[in-house]
Amino acid sequence: MRESLLQAQCGEPDLAPRHEPGAKLSHVIVVHVHVQVKPDSIADFRKATVANASESLKEAGVARFDVIQQADDPAAFLLVEVYRTSQAVAAHKETEHYKTWRDVVADMMAVPRSSVKFTNIFPADDGW
Amino acid sequence: MRESLLQAQCGEPDLAPRHEPGAKLSHVIVVHVHVQVKPDSIADFRKATVANASESLKEAGVARFDVIQQADDPAAFLLVEVYRTSQAVAAHKETEHYKTWRDVVADMMAVPRSSVKFTNIFPADDGW
């Protein structure tokens, strides 16, 4: 019941609050995508990835889409993707901007990218 | 000049905008702290870490302080700490809540914790 309510709300561009005050919340899906690029692809990767992140933020089910670069290794990047639902994770993969990014950066990677999935402990959903 | 201006501003509880519109920004410091806890310490670690995160968010130089739990390993946690300046990183370590957390969780860890530092590519500073 609650799950289907969440799904319905996440289809809307403006997400209404999904909880009662004081409710215990821990429901966003955080996906960390680790990317090690070839040294001569750093600038091109940044450009393509910022373009993808900007467009991804417009998706209704995407709460955040951060791109960060490791301080002691400029060829190491991490994409921090925060989704409202598992449906939003799947929907992202169907977007044109994701498919374009995937194809454009394919040859820039020094090793295959890897991902790790997390759930939020703090803050609660409305802090993302 | 700009650095000292930033420092002065970060001493204030309410941070004024640190940039002109359209300026290229990439200045927050993102610290990922990886923690693997003993299986019987998961609940206690969560409690102590949420308390620390809540207090840390009140620090003037802390933009975010997320605590996330790995989906396929509930004993694996990641603290995502986002600071406005390097001074804020140092200031955090001097707080009572940090020192309390550090001491309380010391015996909960299965292995020593490790950290990785990043800078933001996207979004710019005002998106954190």
gemmi code that builds the backbone of each chain (N, CA, C; Angstrom):
import gemmi

chains = {
    "A": [
        ("MET", (0.845, -1.206, 0.000), (0.000, 0.000, 0.000), (0.870, 1.242, 0.000)),
        ("ARG", (1.774, 1.273, 0.993), (2.689, 2.404, 1.068), (3.585, 2.441, -0.171)),
        ("GLU", (4.022, 1.257, -0.617), (4.916, 1.196, -1.764), (4.234, 1.755, -3.014)),
        ("SER", (2.955, 1.382, -3.207), (2.284, 1.866, -4.403), (1.994, 3.356, -4.305)),
        ("LEU", (1.804, 3.836, -3.088), (1.609, 5.271, -2.894), (2.885, 6.009, -3.287)),
        ("LEU", (4.021, 5.471, -2.851), (5.302, 6.089, -3.193), (5.491, 6.126, -4.699)),
        ("GLN", (5.166, 5.023, -5.352), (5.353, 4.961, -6.795), (4.502, 6.004, -7.500)),
        ("ALA", (3.267, 6.140, -7.033), (2.375, 7.105, -7.656), (2.922, 8.513, -7.494)),
        ("GLN", (3.388, 8.824, -6.294), (3.892, 10.162, -6.051), (5.161, 10.442, -6.842)),
        ("CYS", (5.988, 9.413, -7.006), (7.249, 9.635, -7.691), (7.071, 9.836, -9.180)),
        ("GLY", (5.888, 9.573, -9.702), (5.636, 9.855, -11.096), (5.374, 11.334, -11.337)),
        ("GLU", (5.180, 12.092, -10.271), (4.888, 13.519, -10.392), (6.180, 14.326, -10.389)),
        ("PRO", (6.225, 15.405, -11.177), (7.427, 16.241, -11.173), (7.692, 16.846, -9.789)),
        ("ASP", (6.648, 17.322, -9.110), (6.838, 17.860, -7.765), (6.444, 16.798, -6.750)),
        ("LEU", (7.453, 16.280, -6.049), (7.187, 15.217, -5.090), (6.544, 15.784, -3.837)),
        ("ALA", (5.408, 15.284, -3.476), (4.786, 15.671, -2.214), (5.524, 14.970, -1.083)),
        ("PRO", (5.429, 15.495, 0.152), (6.045, 14.780, 1.273), (5.482, 13.369, 1.354)),
        ("ARG", (6.378, 12.390, 1.571), (5.973, 10.997, 1.492), (5.800, 10.384, 2.862)),
        ("HIS", (5.663, 11.169, 3.891), (5.666, 10.572, 5.224), (4.964, 11.480, 6.213)),
        ("GLU", (4.621, 10.903, 7.341), (4.087, 11.689, 8.440), (5.256, 12.211, 9.280)),
        ("PRO", (5.063, 13.365, 9.934), (6.128, 13.861, 10.800), (6.478, 12.822, 11.858)),
        ("GLY", (7.754, 12.629, 12.090), (8.181, 11.691, 13.120), (8.301, 10.264, 12.641)),
        ("ALA", (7.833, 9.989, 11.419), (7.936, 8.620, 10.912), (9.405, 8.263, 10.690)),
        ("LYS", (9.742, 7.010, 10.921), (11.112, 6.545, 10.714), (11.306, 6.298, 9.227)),
        ("LEU", (12.277, 6.960, 8.645), (12.448, 6.885, 7.206), (13.846, 6.411, 6.853)),
        ("SER", (13.938, 5.561, 5.885), (15.254, 5.158, 5.389), (15.061, 4.502, 4.051)),
        ("HIS", (14.742, 5.295, 3.063), (14.250, 4.695, 1.829), (14.905, 5.130, 0.534)),
        ("VAL", (15.760, 6.147, 0.547), (16.366, 6.455, -0.746), (17.390, 5.385, -1.097)),
        ("ILE", (17.687, 5.288, -2.371), (18.678, 4.323, -2.854), (19.878, 5.127, -3.348)),
        ("VAL", (21.016, 4.886, -2.730), (22.235, 5.603, -3.103), (23.121, 4.636, -3.889)),
        ("VAL", (23.458, 5.012, -5.108), (24.315, 4.169, -5.936), (25.637, 4.895, -6.173)),
        ("HIS", (26.718, 4.259, -5.772), (28.050, 4.817, -6.023), (28.661, 4.114, -7.223)),
        ("VAL", (28.978, 4.882, -8.247), (29.609, 4.315, -9.437), (31.069, 4.774, -9.479)),
        ("HIS", (31.962, 3.824, -9.329), (33.401, 4.119, -9.326), (33.945, 4.009, -10.746)),
        ("VAL", (34.613, 5.072, -11.174), (35.159, 5.083, -12.530), (36.634, 5.493, -12.490)),
        ("GLN", (37.463, 4.675, -13.077), (38.883, 5.018, -13.246), (39.091, 5.258, -14.733)),
        ("VAL", (39.419, 6.518, -15.090), (39.542, 6.831, -16.518), (41.008, 6.834, -16.938)),
        ("LYS", (41.196, 6.716, -18.244), (42.560, 6.845, -18.783), (43.024, 8.285, -18.549)),
        ("PRO", (44.304, 8.476, -18.236), (44.794, 9.821, -17.901), (44.491, 10.871, -18.977)),
        ("ASP", (44.520, 10.490, -20.228), (44.278, 11.488, -21.276), (42.783, 11.692, -21.556)),
        ("SER", (41.948, 11.049, -20.772), (40.493, 11.208, -20.961), (39.826, 11.988, -19.828)),
        ("ILE", (40.617, 12.504, -18.902), (40.034, 13.165, -17.719), (39.113, 14.320, -18.106)),
        ("ALA", (39.591, 15.205, -18.953), (38.784, 16.384, -19.315), (37.523, 15.981, -20.068)),
        ("ASP", (37.661, 15.068, -21.004), (36.496, 14.634, -21.784), (35.485, 13.904, -20.897)),
        ("PHE", (35.995, 13.110, -19.974), (35.086, 12.402, -19.074), (34.313, 13.382, -18.201)),
        ("ARG", (35.016, 14.375, -17.675), (34.346, 15.389, -16.839), (33.215, 16.054, -17.617)),
        ("LYS", (33.518, 16.439, -18.851), (32.532, 17.153, -19.663), (31.294, 16.283, -19.914)),
        ("ALA", (31.519, 15.059, -20.329), (30.403, 14.155, -20.633), (29.604, 13.818, -19.374)),
        ("THR", (30.302, 13.708, -18.260), (29.639, 13.274, -17.028), (28.849, 14.405, -16.384)),
        ("VAL", (29.343, 15.627, -16.496), (28.577, 16.774, -15.991), (27.304, 16.951, -16.827)),
        ("ALA", (27.414, 16.746, -18.122), (26.232, 16.851, -18.984), (25.185, 15.813, -18.573)),
        ("ASN", (25.627, 14.600, -18.332), (24.720, 13.531, -17.902), (24.115, 13.837, -16.531)),
        ("ALA", (24.932, 14.326, -15.614), (24.442, 14.619, -14.267), (23.389, 15.732, -14.294)),
        ("SER", (23.652, 16.768, -15.088), (22.702, 17.893, -15.177), (21.346, 17.412, -15.671)),
        ("GLU", (21.358, 16.576, -16.694), (20.096, 16.062, -17.226), (19.436, 15.083, -16.257)),
        ("SER", (20.247, 14.282, -15.580), (19.698, 13.275, -14.661), (18.954, 13.937, -13.507)),
        ("LEU", (19.446, 15.092, -13.065), (18.797, 15.802, -11.956), (17.372, 16.219, -12.300)),
        ("LYS", (17.070, 16.289, -13.583), (15.716, 16.683, -14.008), (14.735, 15.515, -13.929)),
        ("GLU", (15.238, 14.289, -13.775), (14.347, 13.130, -13.653), (13.575, 13.207, -12.335)),
        ("ALA", (12.298, 12.862, -12.383), (11.440, 13.010, -11.202), (11.935, 12.187, -10.015)),
        ("GLY", (12.489, 11.013, -10.274), (12.885, 10.123, -9.186), (14.325, 10.253, -8.747)),
        ("VAL", (15.029, 11.260, -9.262), (16.435, 11.470, -8.900), (16.533, 12.607, -7.893)),
        ("ALA", (17.068, 12.304, -6.698), (17.183, 13.319, -5.648), (18.497, 14.090, -5.743)),
        ("ARG", (19.563, 13.378, -6.024), (20.874, 13.993, -6.212), (21.613, 13.221, -7.298)),
        ("PHE", (22.585, 13.887, -7.919), (23.426, 13.202, -8.903), (24.774, 13.914, -8.879)),
        ("ASP", (25.592, 13.544, -7.899), (26.864, 14.221, -7.665), (27.984, 13.562, -8.464)),
        ("VAL", (28.904, 14.368, -8.895), (30.117, 13.864, -9.534), (31.302, 14.422, -8.755)),
        ("ILE", (32.123, 13.537, -8.196), (33.268, 13.985, -7.410), (34.535, 13.302, -7.915)),
        ("GLN", (35.658, 13.994, -7.696), (36.953, 13.556, -8.225), (37.898, 13.334, -7.047)),
        ("GLN", (38.594, 12.215, -7.045), (39.449, 11.883, -5.904), (40.617, 12.867, -5.798)),
        ("ALA", (40.863, 13.367, -4.588), (41.852, 14.436, -4.403), (43.259, 13.991, -4.785)),
        ("ASP", (43.617, 12.751, -4.487), (44.989, 12.313, -4.760), (45.115, 11.501, -6.046)),
        ("ASP", (44.045, 11.445, -6.834), (44.084, 10.726, -8.109), (43.049, 11.327, -9.056)),
        ("PRO", (43.459, 12.300, -9.866), (42.492, 13.004, -10.735), (41.842, 12.115, -11.789)),
        ("ALA", (42.338, 10.897, -11.956), (41.712, 9.982, -12.914), (40.646, 9.106, -12.254)),
        ("ALA", (40.454, 9.291, -10.941), (39.459, 8.488, -10.207), (38.228, 9.349, -9.924)),
        ("PHE", (37.099, 8.924, -10.410), (35.844, 9.649, -10.234), (34.836, 8.765, -9.518)),
        ("LEU", (33.900, 9.441, -8.856), (32.796, 8.721, -8.238), (31.501, 9.453, -8.582)),
        ("LEU", (30.553, 8.721, -9.127), (29.217, 9.270, -9.351), (28.348, 8.824, -8.184)),
        ("VAL", (27.709, 9.782, -7.526), (26.844, 9.478, -6.386), (25.410, 9.767, -6.819)),
        ("GLU", (24.690, 8.708, -7.098), (23.350, 8.824, -7.661), (22.340, 8.465, -6.577)),
        ("VAL", (21.411, 9.362, -6.287), (20.438, 9.128, -5.219), (19.036, 9.099, -5.821)),
        ("TYR", (18.400, 7.948, -5.696), (17.084, 7.722, -6.301), (16.007, 7.581, -5.233)),
        ("ARG", (14.798, 8.019, -5.564), (13.660, 7.920, -4.639), (13.104, 6.505, -4.553)),
        ("THR", (13.193, 5.751, -5.620), (12.620, 4.397, -5.677), (13.463, 3.518, -6.603)),
        ("SER", (13.247, 2.214, -6.519), (13.945, 1.305, -7.437), (13.452, 1.513, -8.876)),
        ("GLN", (12.204, 1.955, -9.003), (11.694, 2.257, -10.348), (12.484, 3.403, -10.975)),
        ("ALA", (12.888, 4.346, -10.149), (13.651, 5.489, -10.655), (15.044, 5.054, -11.130)),
        ("VAL", (15.600, 4.045, -10.458), (16.901, 3.513, -10.889), (16.773, 2.942, -12.299)),
        ("ALA", (15.723, 2.172, -12.501), (15.503, 1.555, -13.815), (15.183, 2.608, -14.874)),
        ("ALA", (14.384, 3.595, -14.490), (13.981, 4.633, -15.450), (15.196, 5.426, -15.945)),
        ("HIS", (16.137, 5.656, -15.045), (17.348, 6.410, -15.434), (18.081, 5.722, -16.580)),
        ("LYS", (18.143, 4.394, -16.497), (18.882, 3.650, -17.518), (18.214, 3.705, -18.894)),
        ("GLU", (16.971, 4.121, -18.922), (16.241, 4.215, -20.195), (16.311, 5.600, -20.819)),
        ("THR", (16.939, 6.549, -20.144), (16.968, 7.920, -20.671), (18.013, 8.056, -21.775)),
        ("GLU", (17.764, 9.019, -22.644), (18.715, 9.282, -23.728), (20.049, 9.787, -23.186)),
        ("HIS", (19.975, 10.663, -22.143), (21.245, 11.216, -21.635), (22.111, 10.122, -21.005)),
        ("TYR", (21.482, 9.144, -20.329), (22.279, 8.042, -19.787), (22.911, 7.217, -20.903)),
        ("LYS", (22.102, 6.888, -21.903), (22.627, 6.052, -22.997), (23.753, 6.759, -23.750)),
        ("THR", (23.575, 8.072, -23.942), (24.635, 8.839, -24.608), (25.914, 8.816, -23.781)),
        ("TRP", (25.760, 9.083, -22.463), (26.934, 9.080, -21.561), (27.625, 7.716, -21.607)),
        ("ARG", (26.844, 6.667, -21.455), (27.396, 5.305, -21.436), (28.232, 5.026, -22.674)),
        ("ASP", (27.706, 5.442, -23.829), (28.425, 5.164, -25.072), (29.655, 6.052, -25.232)),
        ("VAL", (29.496, 7.334, -24.863), (30.605, 8.283, -25.051), (31.792, 7.947, -24.155)),
        ("VAL", (31.532, 7.524, -22.914), (32.639, 7.301, -21.974), (33.207, 5.874, -22.030)),
        ("ALA", (32.577, 5.016, -22.806), (32.989, 3.602, -22.809), (34.487, 3.424, -23.055)),
        ("ASP", (35.023, 4.170, -24.002), (36.442, 4.007, -24.337), (37.366, 4.837, -23.449)),
        ("MET", (36.781, 5.605, -22.541), (37.609, 6.458, -21.671), (38.050, 5.731, -20.404)),
        ("MET", (37.452, 4.591, -20.138), (37.702, 3.924, -18.861), (38.957, 3.055, -18.900)),
        ("ALA", (39.755, 3.189, -17.831), (40.982, 2.389, -17.735), (40.654, 0.960, -17.324)),
        ("VAL", (39.599, 0.821, -16.536), (39.102, -0.495, -16.114), (37.576, -0.409, -16.127)),
        ("PRO", (36.892, -1.559, -16.180), (35.417, -1.488, -16.149), (34.939, -0.797, -14.874)),
        ("ARG", (33.898, 0.010, -14.979), (33.395, 0.697, -13.794), (32.680, -0.297, -12.884)),
        ("SER", (32.590, 0.057, -11.602), (31.916, -0.813, -10.638), (30.961, 0.035, -9.810)),
        ("SER", (29.965, -0.609, -9.217), (29.012, 0.159, -8.423), (28.692, -0.546, -7.111)),
        ("VAL", (28.328, 0.256, -6.131), (27.947, -0.236, -4.807), (26.648, 0.475, -4.424)),
        ("LYS", (25.704, -0.283, -3.877), (24.406, 0.268, -3.532), (24.277, 0.426, -2.011)),
        ("PHE", (23.694, 1.553, -1.591), (23.507, 1.845, -0.172), (22.068, 2.286, 0.097)),
        ("THR", (21.684, 2.257, 1.380), (20.447, 2.916, 1.809), (20.810, 3.986, 2.827)),
        ("ASN", (19.944, 4.970, 2.975), (20.248, 6.082, 3.877), (19.866, 5.776, 5.321)),
        ("ILE", (20.809, 6.060, 6.202), (20.547, 6.012, 7.639), (20.273, 7.432, 8.129)),
        ("PHE", (21.077, 8.369, 7.637), (20.926, 9.780, 7.984), (21.430, 10.624, 6.830)),
        ("PRO", (20.757, 11.686, 6.424), (19.454, 12.080, 6.965), (18.327, 11.213, 6.409)),
        ("ALA", (17.110, 11.461, 6.910), (15.914, 10.789, 6.403), (15.661, 11.245, 4.958)),
        ("ASP", (14.689, 10.628, 4.326), (14.440, 10.862, 2.895), (14.344, 12.330, 2.508)),
        ("ASP", (13.739, 13.128, 3.360), (13.530, 14.522, 2.960), (14.807, 15.354, 3.065)),
        ("GLY", (15.908, 14.746, 3.489), (17.184, 15.451, 3.519), (18.027, 15.214, 2.278)),
        ("TRP", (17.386, 14.596, 1.245), (18.128, 14.296, 0.017), (17.467, 14.985, -1.163)),
    ],
    "B": [
        ("MET", (43.771, 36.318, -0.791), (42.694, 37.305, -0.572), (41.340, 36.577, -0.522)),
        ("ARG", (41.085, 35.825, -1.608), (39.834, 35.083, -1.646), (39.799, 34.050, -0.520)),
        ("GLU", (40.946, 33.406, -0.278), (41.000, 32.372, 0.747), (40.685, 32.952, 2.122)),
        ("SER", (41.261, 34.119, 2.419), (41.020, 34.698, 3.739), (39.577, 35.178, 3.853)),
        ("LEU", (39.024, 35.618, 2.734), (37.615, 36.019, 2.727), (36.733, 34.817, 3.054)),
        ("LEU", (37.049, 33.693, 2.433), (36.282, 32.475, 2.698), (36.375, 32.090, 4.167)),
        ("GLN", (37.578, 32.164, 4.702), (37.762, 31.787, 6.097), (36.921, 32.658, 7.007)),
        ("ALA", (36.929, 33.957, 6.725), (36.164, 34.884, 7.558), (34.682, 34.538, 7.492)),
        ("GLN", (34.206, 34.274, 6.284), (32.788, 33.978, 6.127), (32.403, 32.671, 6.808)),
        ("CYS", (33.319, 31.702, 6.762), (32.989, 30.394, 7.314), (32.978, 30.408, 8.831)),
        ("GLY", (33.453, 31.486, 9.427), (33.357, 31.600, 10.871), (31.965, 32.021, 11.307)),
        ("GLU", (31.160, 32.456, 10.367), (29.812, 32.924, 10.686), (28.829, 31.758, 10.655)),
        ("PRO", (27.830, 31.775, 11.540), (26.831, 30.699, 11.523), (26.074, 30.640, 10.187)),
        ("ASP", (25.710, 31.812, 9.657), (25.015, 31.829, 8.367), (26.003, 32.175, 7.268)),
        ("LEU", (26.296, 31.194, 6.416), (27.274, 31.417, 5.359), (26.679, 32.295, 4.269)),
        ("ALA", (27.339, 33.383, 3.965), (26.930, 34.206, 2.832), (27.392, 33.515, 1.556)),
        ("PRO", (26.770, 33.816, 0.412), (27.242, 33.235, -0.846), (28.712, 33.605, -1.056)),
        ("ARG", (29.527, 32.633, -1.485), (30.962, 32.856, -1.547), (31.417, 33.136, -2.975)),
        ("HIS", (30.530, 33.520, -3.841), (30.927, 33.600, -5.244), (30.024, 34.561, -5.988)),
        ("GLU", (30.508, 34.975, -7.146), (29.678, 35.781, -8.027), (28.872, 34.839, -8.915)),
        ("PRO", (27.687, 35.293, -9.361), (26.897, 34.448, -10.263), (27.713, 34.106, -11.508)),
        ("GLY", (27.655, 32.861, -11.914), (28.354, 32.446, -13.126), (29.794, 32.038, -12.893)),
        ("ALA", (30.316, 32.280, -11.699), (31.695, 31.895, -11.418), (31.817, 30.371, -11.445)),
        ("LYS", (32.956, 29.876, -11.898), (33.201, 28.437, -11.931), (33.594, 27.994, -10.527)),
        ("LEU", (32.840, 27.055, -9.985), (33.052, 26.656, -8.597), (33.350, 25.179, -8.493)),
        ("SER", (34.279, 24.844, -7.666), (34.521, 23.433, -7.383), (35.364, 23.362, -6.137)),
        ("HIS", (34.766, 23.653, -5.016), (35.575, 23.884, -3.828), (35.191, 23.129, -2.579)),
        ("VAL", (34.081, 22.439, -2.547), (33.815, 21.738, -1.298), (34.767, 20.548, -1.172)),
        ("ILE", (34.929, 20.090, 0.051), (35.794, 18.937, 0.321), (34.886, 17.803, 0.780)),
        ("VAL", (34.902, 16.719, 0.035), (34.067, 15.571, 0.363), (34.969, 14.479, 0.954)),
        ("VAL", (34.663, 14.071, 2.167), (35.459, 13.021, 2.809), (34.570, 11.787, 2.994)),
        ("HIS", (35.000, 10.680, 2.427), (34.278, 9.409, 2.599), (35.007, 8.584, 3.651)),
        ("VAL", (34.317, 8.258, 4.712), (34.902, 7.433, 5.772), (34.237, 6.054, 5.717)),
        ("HIS", (35.035, 5.059, 5.383), (34.533, 3.686, 5.265), (34.698, 2.975, 6.601)),
        ("VAL", (33.608, 2.408, 7.080), (33.646, 1.720, 8.369), (33.031, 0.328, 8.235)),
        ("GLN", (33.777, -0.670, 8.659), (33.249, -2.041, 8.723), (33.115, -2.386, 10.200)),
        ("VAL", (31.876, -2.570, 10.660), (31.689, -2.818, 12.088), (31.504, -4.306, 12.369)),
        ("LYS", (31.708, -4.656, 13.633), (31.450, -6.031, 14.055), (29.942, -6.283, 13.942)),
        ("PRO", (29.545, -7.471, 13.522), (28.116, -7.743, 13.294), (27.234, -7.438, 14.498)),
        ("ASP", (27.741, -7.654, 15.705), (26.899, -7.394, 16.875), (26.925, -5.930, 17.315)),
        ("SER", (27.603, -5.096, 16.547), (27.671, -3.672, 16.892), (26.881, -2.786, 15.929)),
        ("ILE", (26.173, -3.396, 14.988), (25.500, -2.611, 13.946), (24.531, -1.596, 14.545)),
        ("ALA", (23.671, -2.045, 15.446), (22.653, -1.138, 16.003), (23.296, -0.028, 16.830)),
        ("ASP", (24.268, -0.381, 17.643), (24.938, 0.628, 18.463), (25.715, 1.626, 17.601)),
        ("PHE", (26.334, 1.113, 16.556), (27.079, 2.011, 15.672), (26.137, 2.993, 14.991)),
        ("ARG", (25.008, 2.500, 14.515), (24.031, 3.385, 13.875), (23.606, 4.494, 14.816)),
        ("LYS", (23.298, 4.126, 16.053), (22.808, 5.098, 17.028), (23.865, 6.173, 17.297)),
        ("ALA", (25.096, 5.746, 17.566), (26.169, 6.699, 17.873), (26.494, 7.572, 16.667)),
        ("THR", (26.395, 6.997, 15.481), (26.798, 7.725, 14.276), (25.734, 8.725, 13.840)),
        ("VAL", (24.472, 8.379, 14.035), (23.405, 9.338, 13.739), (23.488, 10.526, 14.708)),
        ("ALA", (23.804, 10.251, 15.965), (23.950, 11.342, 16.938), (25.078, 12.288, 16.517)),
        ("ASN", (26.187, 11.706, 16.107), (27.328, 12.513, 15.648), (26.978, 13.302, 14.387)),
        ("ALA", (26.301, 12.661, 13.454), (25.949, 13.327, 12.196), (24.999, 14.501, 12.437)),
        ("SER", (24.022, 14.304, 13.322), (23.054, 15.376, 13.619), (23.770, 16.599, 14.184)),
        ("GLU", (24.686, 16.371, 15.101), (25.425, 17.490, 15.694), (26.383, 18.119, 14.687)),
        ("SER", (26.994, 17.280, 13.868), (27.972, 17.787, 12.893), (27.321, 18.736, 11.893)),
        ("LEU", (26.068, 18.448, 11.542), (25.354, 19.304, 10.586), (25.180, 20.723, 11.109)),
        ("LYS", (25.266, 20.896, 12.410), (25.114, 22.232, 13.001), (26.398, 23.058, 12.901)),
        ("GLU", (27.506, 22.414, 12.555), (28.772, 23.150, 12.405), (28.676, 24.060, 11.182)),
        ("ALA", (29.210, 25.286, 11.331), (29.084, 26.277, 10.264), (29.716, 25.811, 8.948)),
        ("GLY", (30.801, 25.070, 9.019), (31.521, 24.696, 7.801), (31.150, 23.344, 7.236)),
        ("VAL", (30.101, 22.722, 7.789), (29.662, 21.403, 7.316), (28.424, 21.572, 6.430)),
        ("ALA", (28.535, 21.138, 5.182), (27.422, 21.276, 4.235), (26.490, 20.069, 4.280)),
        ("ARG", (27.067, 18.894, 4.378), (26.288, 17.656, 4.505), (27.052, 16.708, 5.414)),
        ("PHE", (26.313, 15.781, 6.009), (26.971, 14.744, 6.821), (26.071, 13.514, 6.737)),
        ("ASP", (26.223, 12.768, 5.667), (25.356, 11.628, 5.392), (25.924, 10.350, 5.988)),
        ("VAL", (25.038, 9.494, 6.411), (25.428, 8.158, 6.875), (24.635, 7.155, 6.051)),
        ("ILE", (25.339, 6.290, 5.332), (24.663, 5.309, 4.488), (25.200, 3.915, 4.794)),
        ("GLN", (24.348, 2.931, 4.534), (24.641, 1.533, 4.888), (24.606, 0.707, 3.605)),
        ("GLN", (25.603, -0.126, 3.414), (25.705, -0.880, 2.169), (24.557, -1.887, 2.060)),
        ("ALA", (23.918, -1.933, 0.898), (22.712, -2.745, 0.739), (22.977, -4.237, 0.930)),
        ("ASP", (24.120, -4.717, 0.468), (24.387, -6.163, 0.548), (25.296, -6.537, 1.725)),
        ("ASP", (25.567, -5.578, 2.599), (26.397, -5.855, 3.774), (26.043, -4.858, 4.881)),
        ("PRO", (25.097, -5.212, 5.753), (24.633, -4.253, 6.772), (25.709, -3.854, 7.782)),
        ("ALA", (26.847, -4.516, 7.762), (27.937, -4.132, 8.666), (28.885, -3.126, 8.014)),
        ("ALA", (28.609, -2.766, 6.760), (29.465, -1.809, 6.051), (28.760, -0.459, 5.972)),
        ("PHE", (29.388, 0.551, 6.530), (28.834, 1.903, 6.544), (29.781, 2.857, 5.837)),
        ("LEU", (29.179, 3.949, 5.344), (29.986, 5.011, 4.756), (29.477, 6.336, 5.302)),
        ("LEU", (30.382, 7.118, 5.859), (30.058, 8.484, 6.274), (30.509, 9.406, 5.150)),
        ("VAL", (29.600, 10.220, 4.664), (29.908, 11.165, 3.593), (29.869, 12.566, 4.190)),
        ("GLU", (31.040, 13.112, 4.420), (31.165, 14.386, 5.118), (31.555, 15.453, 4.102)),
        ("VAL", (30.774, 16.521, 4.007), (31.050, 17.570, 3.018), (31.330, 18.879, 3.747)),
        ("TYR", (32.547, 19.370, 3.557), (33.014, 20.567, 4.259), (33.198, 21.727, 3.286)),
        ("ARG", (32.966, 22.959, 3.801), (33.137, 24.161, 2.978), (34.606, 24.531, 2.787)),
        ("THR", (35.443, 24.226, 3.762), (36.858, 24.610, 3.713), (37.692, 23.553, 4.444)),
        ("SER", (39.001, 23.604, 4.245), (39.889, 22.695, 4.985), (39.887, 23.053, 6.471)),
        ("GLN", (39.648, 24.332, 6.778), (39.555, 24.732, 8.183), (38.372, 24.028, 8.854)),
        ("ALA", (37.305, 23.845, 8.107), (36.122, 23.175, 8.664), (36.396, 21.701, 8.943)),
        ("VAL", (37.242, 21.094, 8.118), (37.625, 19.695, 8.352), (38.338, 19.583, 9.694)),
        ("ALA", (39.275, 20.499, 9.921), (40.044, 20.484, 11.171), (39.145, 20.825, 12.359)),
        ("ALA", (38.254, 21.785, 12.182), (37.374, 22.218, 13.281), (36.473, 21.072, 13.741)),
        ("HIS", (36.015, 20.264, 12.779), (35.145, 19.129, 13.124), (35.838, 18.189, 14.109)),
        ("LYS", (37.112, 17.961, 13.883), (37.865, 17.020, 14.732), (38.033, 17.529, 16.169)),
        ("GLU", (37.774, 18.805, 16.365), (37.923, 19.391, 17.709), (36.610, 19.435, 18.485)),
        ("THR", (35.523, 19.015, 17.843), (34.223, 19.105, 18.515), (34.035, 17.970, 19.520)),
        ("GLU", (33.209, 18.255, 20.508), (32.919, 17.230, 21.511), (32.179, 16.046, 20.904)),
        ("HIS", (31.233, 16.334, 19.993), (30.466, 15.215, 19.416), (31.357, 14.291, 18.587)),
        ("TYR", (32.347, 14.862, 17.881), (33.262, 13.994, 17.127), (34.089, 13.135, 18.086)),
        ("LYS", (34.625, 13.782, 19.114), (35.490, 13.040, 20.053), (34.698, 11.937, 20.770)),
        ("THR", (33.453, 12.251, 21.121), (32.597, 11.233, 21.756), (32.357, 10.071, 20.810)),
        ("TRP", (31.994, 10.401, 19.572), (31.753, 9.347, 18.566), (32.991, 8.482, 18.384)),
        ("ARG", (34.135, 9.136, 18.179), (35.397, 8.418, 17.947), (35.671, 7.411, 19.073)),
        ("ASP", (35.456, 7.852, 20.310), (35.745, 6.973, 21.447), (34.698, 5.864, 21.582)),
        ("VAL", (33.432, 6.218, 21.384), (32.355, 5.237, 21.564), (32.428, 4.118, 20.522)),
        ("VAL", (32.765, 4.467, 19.277), (32.734, 3.454, 18.212), (34.053, 2.694, 18.050)),
        ("ALA", (35.074, 3.117, 18.781), (36.415, 2.522, 18.584), (36.386, 0.995, 18.655)),
        ("ASP", (35.679, 0.457, 19.634), (35.663, -0.996, 19.812), (34.623, -1.697, 18.939)),
        ("MET", (33.859, -0.918, 18.183), (32.823, -1.527, 17.338), (33.359, -1.926, 15.963)),
        ("MET", (34.541, -1.439, 15.628), (35.038, -1.644, 14.267), (35.710, -2.998, 14.091)),
        ("ALA", (35.373, -3.641, 12.973), (35.974, -4.945, 12.668), (37.391, -4.760, 12.139)),
        ("VAL", (37.600, -3.654, 11.432), (38.932, -3.292, 10.920), (39.057, -1.775, 11.081)),
        ("PRO", (40.294, -1.261, 11.077), (40.429, 0.204, 11.194), (39.687, 0.899, 10.052)),
        ("ARG", (39.049, 2.022, 10.352), (38.334, 2.745, 9.301), (39.326, 3.424, 8.367)),
        ("SER", (38.862, 3.703, 7.149), (39.724, 4.363, 6.163), (38.955, 5.504, 5.524)),
        ("SER", (39.668, 6.468, 4.975), (38.963, 7.594, 4.362), (39.579, 7.964, 3.020)),
        ("VAL", (38.738, 8.541, 2.176), (39.151, 8.998, 0.849), (38.603, 10.410, 0.673)),
        ("LYS", (39.443, 11.303, 0.140), (39.038, 12.699, -0.021), (38.761, 12.997, -1.503)),
        ("PHE", (37.697, 13.778, -1.728), (37.300, 14.152, -3.090), (37.039, 15.657, -3.166)),
        ("THR", (36.995, 16.169, -4.394), (36.494, 17.523, -4.630), (35.279, 17.416, -5.548)),
        ("ASN", (34.426, 18.427, -5.491), (33.199, 18.367, -6.285), (33.410, 18.866, -7.719)),
        ("ILE", (32.915, 18.071, -8.640), (32.867, 18.482, -10.046), (31.452, 18.987, -10.338)),
        ("PHE", (30.472, 18.268, -9.834), (29.056, 18.644, -10.010), (28.268, 18.140, -8.819)),
        ("PRO", (27.369, 18.892, -8.231), (27.103, 20.288, -8.591), (28.162, 21.222, -8.018)),
        ("ALA", (28.049, 22.517, -8.365), (28.938, 23.533, -7.810), (28.661, 23.674, -6.301)),
        ("ASP", (29.457, 24.488, -5.649), (29.397, 24.588, -4.184), (28.000, 24.842, -3.643)),
        ("ASP", (27.222, 25.640, -4.332), (25.914, 25.983, -3.763), (24.898, 24.856, -3.908)),
        ("GLY", (25.315, 23.736, -4.499), (24.429, 22.569, -4.580), (24.676, 21.578, -3.459)),
        ("TRP", (25.460, 21.996, -2.431), (25.773, 21.088, -1.334), (25.339, 21.704, -0.015)),
    ],
}
model = gemmi.Model(1)
for chain_id, residues in chains.items():
    chain = gemmi.Chain(chain_id)
    for i, (resn, *xyz) in enumerate(residues, 1):
        res = gemmi.Residue()
        res.name, res.seqid = resn, gemmi.SeqId(i, " ")
        for name, pos in zip(("N", "CA", "C"), xyz):
            atom = gemmi.Atom()
            atom.name, atom.element = name, gemmi.Element(name[0])
            atom.pos, atom.b_iso = gemmi.Position(*pos), 0.0
            res.add_atom(atom)
        chain.add_residue(res)
    model.add_chain(chain)
structure = gemmi.Structure()
structure.add_model(model)
structure.setup_entities()
